[in-house]
Structure formats: structure tokens, C-alpha cells
Amino acid sequence: MKTRKFVLLMVALLFAFATVLAGCGGSNTKDNAGGNTSSGAESGNKTDNSSNTGGETGEKLDPVKLKVYLIGGPQRDLPIVQTEMNKYLTEKINATVDITMIDWGDYSKRLPVITASGESYDIAFTSSWAYDYLPNASRGAFLPINDLLEKYGQGIKEELDPRFLIGSQVGGKNYAVPVNKELASQWVWRFNKQYVDKYGIDISEIRTLEDLEPYLKQIKDGEPSDITPLAVPKGFKPYLPFDFLLGDEFPVGINMDGDTGKYVNVLESDELKSSLKTIRKYYQDGYLRKDVATLEGIDNIKTGKWFVDREQTQPYAELGWSRSAGYEIVTTPMQEPVIFTGSATGSMHAISANSKNPERAMMFLNLLNTDTYLRNLINYGIEGTHYKKISDNVIEDLPAMKDGFQMPGFALGNLFLTYMHQDDPADKWEAFKEFNNSAKVAPSFGFNFNPDPVKTEVASISAIVKEFYPPIMTGAVDPDEHLPKAIEKMKAAGLDKVLAEAQKQYDEWKAANQ
């Protein structure tokens, strides 16, 4: 009897042990099994395409909390979405995130202060236009991530167009993970379609600033005075075929239709002088608002009182603009798509040099760029609360999304993983890839200018640009009188010195990369 009891006890213990093992073996299959989800509405929709954690699973890692700063307005429902994210992230990489949204106008002001304070945050949004990537990478604010990408970010490298990583290198190293989105840059003329139809305008014939003239006259003569023919703010600048050194707010660039090995003073180019003559005539003829030189912004889509403006595009951008406006908007290109260095750094996530958890930060970024469930959770919120699914990858927004969760999708991770709406074309993301592949590459693609040797001159010239550009570029003043004054003042501030330094660095970069 004692022997029999002992045998039965052993069998029971073995059975219990096997049950525990089975439970542990299934603990990381939530996204595959579809059970044990965080809410009934989300059941069975979690897809982890490449949750590379360097051979470690969430259950083997010590728990950490990642501090993340993202750009965009505050979102009412971020706390409940973050709770769902943290349930998932705990399972995947045993991490949670604490996300702080900083509004568009404040982001570039607050992040340098946060960084200078020595705060050990983990991840921050950076770009060529907000919390400027290049100078902050050069100054040591961000951690080099090449080794981290190799060990914990293989999924990113598989998903990302390699030109993003090439174009965002600083001194041969990467300091941030670019968002996989449109890589090419293309300016278009954007039209209010009701006037295109009313006057029977063939916009396919319009490409240059000069091509607009007869149609601007039609609108000026045929519509009420509150309809602006060319509705642009003070930041308007005529399109120029230049590969700019520091963006089109700084007058140094390479003429892509000329000598592509030489930086020149854009203000002295024939292309600019011709365009300024045209925009001056348009201003005098009343095609632009009289206050354009001081007009901070103009919400054309909201007012509807406009004929044409200019904008940077991406595939099917007209659908998004039309959806927001409530009326049709159509476009025609000013130029062919081009890939600039700045295109590759338009939306990125950097790991802070002060991060105490850089490995886990890279694991999180890897998931953000490869995991369909997580990427859509941070973008659209919770299924059944903020949106409902129409099909596997098509959604319909619910009122809670509009009221409480409007995240900037382009700034969150791999855009090609996000769900589409019913009016989106089925080939939307394929069109993005084709758009990127069709673009020509700018002469300086991959070259990142280090302004530190001429930082005083760059700052002085930038201040002069802010003074002279709005009235000159919008035609509010006579360019024959004011452009020479601007050139003289910028040369006195060291423009030729900046040109020489740019050429020196560019020549060295070319020699090292040929």
C-alpha cells in the first residue's frame, strides 16, 4: 500500500510539473494564439513581425520603465492607451513606457532644456525640423545605435528602406531610427477644385510659378475679393532646383541643374532672380494678400476661400486633404520627386546618451517598427473604443478617436504597418514604396554639414534671412532694390566663409565616399 501511494504521488507531481511547463511555454504566444488579450475587442489581432530581443524573452529580462518624449498635442486618452501598450510590452520585452507629448511649437524649446538637465530619459522624437537631429547628434545628445541595431534592431533593418539609414548617418554612425514613410520630397501646386471646374482649367499644364498667371487673373477678375488667388503665408518661397545646405531658409545650395559639385549663393542665382520678378508682379496685381509678408499662417482648408497654394506631397495626399476639408482638392507637381539628406531625417527616434536602458529602448523601437498590433495601438488607440475594424487592415474612426486620441501618425514608427480607412486606395503603401523608388537622389545625399566651425556666421545669417526673406520672397517689396541689400548684409555676416566651409566639408565627404 505504501509503495502504491508513493507511485501515485509521483505521478501526480509529474503531471502538475508538466502542466506548469505547458503554461510557461505558452506565455509568449499571445499574438499568435489570439487568446488572453487585453480586451475582447482586440482578440486575435496582434501580429509581431519581428520582435527581436537579442535571444531574450520578456520573462527573462528585468522589468524597466522607458521614458519617451514625442511631438504633438496632448491627448486625453493617452493614459488608457498607454496602459494597454504596457500590458503588451511587459509580455514582449518586460518593459513599460511613460510617454510625454510636447506640443508642436514647444518641442524644440523644451527638449534641449530636458537634455541639458541631464535627465536620463530613454527615447525622444527628433528630425531635421524639430529638436534638430544633426546638431544634437554631433553634440553627443544621442547614443550611437549601430551596435544596438545589429543586436536588437534586425527587424528595423529588414523593414526600413536602407537609404534612410545611409542618409541619416553623422560621421559614419547612426544616432536615431528613421520612420519608414515617404523618403522622397516633392512640391506641388494645390488647387481648390471648385474653381478648377468652374473655369475649366487644365491643371496638368501648370508646373512653374509663371504658368499660374492666366488662371490667377481669372480668379481675381471673376471671384469676390475675399477669394485669394495665390493663398500663401509669409513663409512662401518660389520653388528652386537646389539641394540646400541647411534647408530653404538658408541661402546656400547646389544647383541640381548645374554644377553638382559646387555650393553657391542661391540669392545670386538666375533662377531666384527670375522667380522674384514674377512674384513681385503677382503681388502688385493683387493675386496675394496685401499682408502676406507678415501673415504667420493661413488655414486654406478651413476657410475654403482660396484658389491655389503650395504644399509638399506624398502618394494620395489629395484624399487626405479633401477628407479634412470636406471638399475636393487636386494637385499638380512643380518638380519630380527628389531624395535629400533632410528627407531621410524628417521623422526619427533617438536614444538618449543618458539612457540607463539603451538595449530595452532599442527593443521597443524594434517592436514599434515591426509589430502591427503595437504600431496601430499607439497610432489609432484601442479597437472598439477609438475605432472599429471593417476588414483585416481597414478601420472606421469612432467618435472617441476624434475627441480624445489624434496622434501624429508620421512621427510614431513604421507607417507602412498602419491600418487604412475605407476611402484609402488598396495600393496605398505600395504607392509610397513606388514613390520612393522613382525619385532621383540629390547630389549631397548622405552628406551632413557640421555648422560648428561657422556657427556664429550661420546664426547671424539666419537672423538676416528672417528679416529679409518674407517681404522679398512674397513680392511685397521690389527685389531689384532689396535683394542686393540682403546679399550685402549676409556677406558682411560671413556668408562667403560659410560657403567655403561647406565646400571644404563636402569635398572631404565626397573623397571619403567615392
Secondary structure as GFF3:
##gff-version 3
##sequence-region A 1 514
A	DSSP	alpha_helix	2	25	.	.	.	ID=ss1
A	DSSP	alpha_helix	30	33	.	.	.	ID=ss2
A	DSSP	three_ten_helix	40	42	.	.	.	ID=ss3
A	DSSP	three_ten_helix	58	60	.	.	.	ID=ss4
A	DSSP	beta_strand	64	71	.	.	.	ID=ss5
A	DSSP	alpha_helix	78	93	.	.	.	ID=ss6
A	DSSP	beta_strand	95	102	.	.	.	ID=ss7
A	DSSP	alpha_helix	104	116	.	.	.	ID=ss8
A	DSSP	beta_strand	123	126	.	.	.	ID=ss9
A	DSSP	alpha_helix	133	138	.	.	.	ID=ss10
A	DSSP	alpha_helix	146	152	.	.	.	ID=ss11
A	DSSP	alpha_helix	154	159	.	.	.	ID=ss12
A	DSSP	alpha_helix	162	167	.	.	.	ID=ss13
A	DSSP	beta_strand	169	170	.	.	.	ID=ss14
A	DSSP	beta_strand	173	174	.	.	.	ID=ss15
A	DSSP	beta_strand	177	178	.	.	.	ID=ss16
A	DSSP	beta_strand	187	192	.	.	.	ID=ss17
A	DSSP	alpha_helix	193	198	.	.	.	ID=ss18
A	DSSP	three_ten_helix	203	205	.	.	.	ID=ss19
A	DSSP	three_ten_helix	210	212	.	.	.	ID=ss20
A	DSSP	alpha_helix	213	222	.	.	.	ID=ss21
A	DSSP	beta_strand	228	230	.	.	.	ID=ss22
A	DSSP	beta_strand	242	244	.	.	.	ID=ss23
A	DSSP	beta_strand	252	255	.	.	.	ID=ss24
A	DSSP	beta_strand	263	265	.	.	.	ID=ss25
A	DSSP	three_ten_helix	266	268	.	.	.	ID=ss26
A	DSSP	alpha_helix	270	284	.	.	.	ID=ss27
A	DSSP	three_ten_helix	292	294	.	.	.	ID=ss28
A	DSSP	alpha_helix	300	303	.	.	.	ID=ss29
A	DSSP	beta_strand	306	312	.	.	.	ID=ss30
A	DSSP	alpha_helix	317	325	.	.	.	ID=ss31
A	DSSP	beta_strand	329	333	.	.	.	ID=ss32
A	DSSP	beta_strand	338	339	.	.	.	ID=ss33
A	DSSP	alpha_helix	341	344	.	.	.	ID=ss34
A	DSSP	beta_strand	348	351	.	.	.	ID=ss35
A	DSSP	alpha_helix	358	370	.	.	.	ID=ss36
A	DSSP	alpha_helix	372	380	.	.	.	ID=ss37
A	DSSP	beta_strand	387	391	.	.	.	ID=ss38
A	DSSP	beta_strand	394	397	.	.	.	ID=ss39
A	DSSP	alpha_helix	399	404	.	.	.	ID=ss40
A	DSSP	three_ten_helix	409	411	.	.	.	ID=ss41
A	DSSP	three_ten_helix	415	417	.	.	.	ID=ss42
A	DSSP	beta_strand	420	421	.	.	.	ID=ss43
A	DSSP	alpha_helix	428	438	.	.	.	ID=ss44
A	DSSP	beta_strand	440	441	.	.	.	ID=ss45
A	DSSP	three_ten_helix	452	454	.	.	.	ID=ss46
A	DSSP	alpha_helix	455	473	.	.	.	ID=ss47
A	DSSP	alpha_helix	479	492	.	.	.	ID=ss48
A	DSSP	alpha_helix	495	513	.	.	.	ID=ss49
###
